[in-house]
């Protein structure tokens, strides 16, 4: 059986520092969140993390300082991308500490209690918040996916058919704006027809906003890059980055697999774009449009 002398002091010190760091993170999040229940849960977790720190302090007999960078980073992530995403990202990183826990001796009587606390934290956090950005993820996915698939197809077809960056950008903006309004209206009617917790106006807003933002991002290369095909290539690269980021966000926030969803969206976007590019090539020949 392992004893404390077999454990590298740095391992327990790392756990001690991590517990204190997360204490300050949860404390800051609790102070800035609305809702008594949510604030109470976060405050309880902050107190537990501080208690864990003090447990390890008994064994190390040392004081450690929290990681200011980690506190700043996860506080910023929660502010920008929502509390649910930020906390789950932090909890996923915290699971790496499991390897360290597994190497600690069972003679540490507080060890099982700390492990149980961490498991309870995860369960408490699952039902902690009802954030709009998580609740309406389906609406955001709808707007984002349709914009990526449809607009990349439109841009690919227009690029070869029109052979002018300004015309491609202008046509893409008009098409994208009209499609965004259409998608928002469809989402409003769809949500309204299905009684539930979602607000039809909010669902429409998230769908339309996701669509318009994607349109702006994909059109921008045509306004900034002189080369037509370089602009198209850049738009493709940007679309892959958008797909990767959003699928990572969803995989963390909703505990869904990343790779399959990412590959599926990339395949759809590029498949439609390729077919549209070929259609633009054919139409240019049919109508006799010269570059």
Secondary structure, 3 states (H helix, E strand, C coil): CCCHHHCCHHHHHHHHHHHHHHHHHHHHHHHHCCCHHHHHHHHHHHHHHHHHHHHHHHHHCCCCCCCHHHHHHHHHHHHHHCHHHHHHHHHHHHCCHHHHHHCCCCCCCCHHHHHHHHHHHHHHHHCCCCCHHHHCHHHHHHHHHHHHHHHHHHHHHHHHHHCCHHHHHHHHHHHHHHHHHHHHHHHHHHHHHCCCCCCHHHHHHHHHHHHHHHHHHHHHHHHHCCCHHHHHHHHHHHHHHHHHHHHHHHHHHCCCCCHHHHHHHHHHHHHHHHHHHHHHHHHHHHCCCCC
